[in-house]
Amino acid sequence: MANASGFLTPSVPSLKTKIQPSTGISRSGFCFYRRVVCSSSIEGAEKHVSPSESRIPKLVSKGCKLVGSGSAVPSLSVSNDDLSKIVDTSDEWISVRTGIQNRRVISGKESLKNLAVEAARKALEMADADPNDLDLILMCTSTPEDIFGAAPQIQRELGCKKSPLAYDITAACSGFVLGLVSAACHIRGGGFRNVLVIGADGLSRFIDWTDRGTCILFGDAAGAVLVQACDAEEDGLLSFDMHSDGEGGRHLGAPMSDDKTKELLGSNGSVLDFPPKRSSYSCIQMNGQEVFRFAVRCVPQSLESAFEKAGLASSSVDWLLLHQANQRIIDAVATRLDFPQEKVISNLANYGNTSAASIPLALDEAVRSGKVKPGHTIATAGFGAGLTWGSAIIRWG
């Protein structure tokens, strides 16, 4: 028979379970279980079944904190003047409209995987942690170099000997924020202690370098943060707010497209509809005006919701760190939330839009420069293709 939770339970013998929880629900939406007492017995039997034997998880109050950061960028720097030699644009035109002056592009023997590994190692080093301490690796990327994902390969390159779980999260420019929230869920609800969250993207491989509307915007990079379990009182993820809207996906994407070199005969020998033709992803397609409207409308709303859940006023937060997409978007959101420019973290001018890497890259630079100090609170938000967007209020250290 099925119980109220939807799980199937046997009718004979019946299992009686007494659960006496002491629970509290935080403003961020997480449930903190401070004490769960489980006792199970089977009718007609005297044997006592322990909590582990009954398969009922024992949940304890846990928080999570950000304890280490790292980043890596390709060696090749492409300036606005460099782009003006291949498309009809200029340094002034790009700078005024986007705030971008340079971007880094993967070249030669460089790879996104190696950038991610370098960023991860730096984060572990800052946290004084060993790869074998890791319980989980989350690779937030939309551009893996293997269609089946990159996280297990990063696990291998780091030399993790305990085979920790590793998987990819695909949420474009919102990926890193979703990764942070996922890490917190694994720690608070799954008993994980050390979760490595990596944001890395190589969008330069999906750019039409003859389209000045998109080629001026994007760059490649990787950033990483180690999220570690702690007592609930030290919790570093104060609140979050996340959304998606598939209806807006038409404004920003890189959809799969068929190889149309032959109308009837596909490149892999297909005739008509079967076998399927070999497909590849198109270059990034973006309606810039619609994406701008979406960002300046939805991001402030999401952050205001996160402030409310955390019980904080925006004026009490030390830093605003947004996905580095366009300086006009960053300025508009800061103005809407009454954040002074001196409290806004931005490195967009040097790297352009690096998608899932942009927030951890900027955070790492701010931490290593001494701008962000232990105990500082940061309002962060990612937004982009999907459409997806999300915000989180975090405390560093």
N, C-alpha and C positions, 0 to 999 in steps of 0.2 A: 504494500500500500504506500501511497505517497503522503509525506507529511507536509506541513504548511510551507516549508522552505523549498519544496519541490524535489527533495531527495527521496529515493526509494528506500523504505525500511521493511524488514521482514515482519510478518505477522506473528510468527512463533520462532524462538521465544521472544517476548517483548523486552525492550531495553529501557529502563527508567534512568533518566539522568537529571540530576539536580545541579543547576548552575546558579550561583549567587554572585553576580557581578557587582562591582562598584565602579560605575562609569561616569565619565565626564565628557561633554562634547565641547570642543574648542570652537572659538569663533571662526577659525579657518576652515571648519568643516570636518576635521579629523575627530575620530572617537578615540579617547585615551582610556584603556582598560587598566585600572590600577590593581584590581584583585579579581581573579576568577577562580572559584573553588568548584571543582568537579568531582562528583562521586557517582559511580555507576554500579548498578547491580542487575543481575538477570533474575527474573522471578523464578522462585523454586530452587535457587542456588545460593550458597553462602559465600562463594568466592568474591572477593573485592577486586574490582577492576580499577587500575590506576589511571590517572588522566592521560598518560602516554598510550596506554593500551586501549583506551576508549576512543582514541583518535580525535579527541576534542582538543583543539589548540589552546595552550595556556598563553594568554596575551598579557603583556605587562606594559606599563607606561613607558614610552620611549619618545625621544626627540631626535632631531638630526641637526648637524651643524656643518658649515662649509669650512674646511680646515687647510686646503691647499689648492693652488691654481697653477696653470701652466699654459703656454701658447707657442705656436710655431707658424711661420709664414714662409712662402717660397722666396728664393733669392732674386728672381727677376722682378724688377719694379718697372711698371709701365706708367708713364706720366701722361697728363692731358696733352702735352705737346707731341708726345709719341703718337697718340691716337689721332691727332689732327693731320698726321701724314697719311692715314689710311681711310679716314672718313671726313666728311665735311663738318668740322667742328673746330673749336678753339679752346684754349685754357680758360679764357674768360667765360665763354658760353657754358662750359661744364661747371666751373666753380660757382658761378652765380646761381645756377639752377639746382645744383645738387650739394655743393660744399665739398665735393671730392677733388683731390689734386693728383693722387697716385693710387695705384692698386697693385697687388702682387699676383703673379700668374705662375702656375706650375709649369715647369719646362724641363727639358733634358731627362735625366734619370729620376727626378723628383716624383713623388707619388702622394696622393692624399693619405694613404695608409701610413706612410712614414711621418708625415706631418702630425697625424693624430697620435702616433706612438711617442714622438718627441714631446708633444704637449702633455701627454699622460705622464711621462717620466718626470717632467718638471713639476707637475702637480703632486706626485707621490713624494718627490724629494723635498718640496716645501713642507709637506705634512709629516715628514720623517716616517713614511710608511713604505712597506715592501710590497711588491706585486703579489706575493703570496698571502698578504693580508686581505686581498680583495675577495668579496663575495659576489660581486656583480659588476659588469661593464656594460654601460649603455652608450651606444654609438648613435648620436643624433646627426643624421645626414640624409640628403636626398640624392646624393651623387656617389654612391659606393662604386668601387672599381670592380666589384663582382655583383651581379644582379641578385645573388642570394644573400648579400649583406657583407659587412666588413668587421663587425665586432669580434667574432671568433678569431679572425686573423690578427687583430690587435692583441687579443689575449695571448696568442702564441708568441708574437713578437716581444711582448713584455716579459715573457718567461714565467707565466703563472703555472705553477706545478700542481695546484689543487683543482684544476679544471672548473673555475668559477663560471657561473652562467654569464653569457654575453650575447646581446642581441641588439638589433638596430631599431631606431625610432625614426620614422619618416614623417616629418611635419614641417619641412622647409624652414623658413625663417623663425617659426615658433618652436622649432625642435628642441632647443636647449632648455627653454622654460618648461616644456612638457617633460623633458628628461629630469629636471630637478624635482618636479612633483612626483614623477614615477619613482625616483630614488627614495623620496620621503615615504612613499607608500610601502615600498619593499622593506624599509627599515622599521617603520612603525607597525606594520601589519604582518611582516614576514620574518622578523628577527634577524635581518641582515645587519651587519655592522659597518662595512666599508663598501661604498658604491662609487665607482668612477663614472662620472658623466662627461662625455666628450661631445663637443659640437664641431663638426668639420664638413666643409663643402668645397668642391672644385667646380664652381659654376662656369669657369672660363671655357670648359669643354662643351658647354651647351649654349654658347653665345654666337649670334650671327655678327661677326666682326665688321660687317658692312652696314649694320643698322645702328645709327648713332643714338637712337632712343634707348637701346639696352646695353650696347657694348661699353658705354662710358660708366656704367653703374657698378659692375660686379668685379669681385676679386676672389682669390682663394686663400684659405687659412684654416687653422685648427686651434681650438682652445679646450681646456679641460678643468674640471673641479672635482676634488675628492669630497664626498659627502659621508659623514661619519656619525654613527649612533652616539647619543648622549642622553643624559637625564632630561626629562620633560621640561624642567625649569630652565635648561640651557638651550632650548629649541631655537634653531636658526631659520626655520621656514615659518614665518608668522602667519601668512595667509596666502591664498592664491585664487585666481579666477580664470577660467578657460572656456573658449568657445570655438565653434566652427560653423561655416555657412557654405555648403556646396553650391548654392545658387550663384555665389560670387566667384566661383572657380574659373569661370570663363574670362575673367579679367587678368589672370596671371597663371601661367602654366607652361608646361613643355610636354604636350600630349604625344602619344605614340602615333607614328605615321608609317604607312606601308611604303615599301620600296617600289617606286613606280617607274623604274627603268624599263620594265617590260609590261605591257598592258595585260597580256594573257598568260605569259610564262613568268612566274616569280623567280627571284634570284636563287632560291633553293630548289628549283625544279618543279614548283607547283603549277598546276594547270587549272585555270578558273578558280574555284573556291577551295580545293583540297589537293594536296596538303596546303596549310596556310602559308601565305607569303612571309618572308623574313621581314621583320619590322624593326624600326629604330625610333628613338625619341627625337622629336623636332627641337629646334632651338627655342630658347625662352621667348614666349609671346606675352606681351604686357600692355594693358591699357593704363598708361601712367596716371591719367587724370582720375580714373575710377579708383585705382589703388590708393592714391593720395587722399581722396575723399573718405574712403573706407578707414584708413589709418587714423586720420585726425578726428574722426567721429567715434570709432570703436575703442581705440586704445585709451583715451582719457576715461571713458565709461568703465572699462575693465579695471583700470588702476583705482578709480574711485570706489569701486566695489571691493577691491582688495584692501584698501585703507579701512573701509567700514568693518570688514570681517576681522581685521587685525586690531581694531579699536584705536587706530592712530589717525592723527591729522597729517596731511601732507607736509605741513610746516615742521613737524617733528622728525621727519625722515632726513637723513644726512645727504643722500645722493639719489639722483634719477639716472638710471641706465637703461636706455631703450635699444632695441635692435637698430643697428647702424645702417639705415636704408637711404635716407635723404635728410640733409640738414634742415630743410624746410619742415619736414614732418617732425623732427626732434624739437625744433623751436616752437612749432604750433602746439604740440602736446605740453611742453613745459609751460607755455603761456597759459594754456587752459587750466593747468593745475597750480598756477602761481609759483612755479619753481624758478628761482633766480638762476641766471646762466652760470654763475660760479658753483652751483650745486649740480650741474649737468655734466655727466661723463660722456665724452665723445672723442673718438679717434678716426672717425669716418674719412677725414681728409687724407689720411695716410694709406688706408686700405680699401676704401669703397665698401660696398655691400658684400659681406662674406657669408650671408645666410645664417645657418645655425652656429657658425663660429663667431659671429660678431659680438655677442654679449660676453662669452667667456674670454675672448681676446681682449676686449676693452677692460673687463674686470681684472684680468691678470696684469695688464699694464698699470692700472690704477693701484693695485695692491703693491706691486714691486717698486713703484715710484714713491710709495708712502702716502699717497693721496687717500686711499681707503685703508683704515686702521681697524684692528680688532674691536668689535663692539659697534661699529658703524652699521646703521640700517640703510638698505638700498631698495628702492622701488624699481623693479625691472619689468620689461614687457617685450614680448616677441610678437611679430605679426607678419603675415605673408600668404603665400600660395595655399590654396585649399578651398576657400579662404580659411585660415586658422589664425587665432590670436589668443594670447594669454598673458597674465601678469602675476607677479609674485612679490611679496614683501619679505626680504631676507635680511639676516644679520650676518656680517662677516666674522669669522673666527669663533 
